[in-house]
């Protein structure tokens, strides 16, 4: 059983940056691909980014390409989401997830964190 804990959310002005972290425990981190998803109020959960087990494969939603970067530190069992040039429409609860293969589909992932709120003000 893998436990995931996100941190790093907060309030930031449009154009600013945040780095989210997701710390994993209870499993062998390198067995899992990791994903970030977000859900804004009244909207469906949507894919943000994913990374393969050793970090060479990355996937991004079109809406965040060029602004967000996913990375992982396997020695620390942590995955990161560096978010730059934030926009108001990025406001959402961001959650990390783990599964054996990277995917853009939330249903693919077996393990989820509780989420961290990101609020972008104008």
Secondary structure by P-SEA (a helix, b strand, c coil): cbbbbbcccccccccbbbbbbbbbcccccccbbbbbbbbcccccccccccccccccbbbbcccccccbbbbbcccccbbbbbbcccccccccccccccccccccccccccccccbbbbbbcc
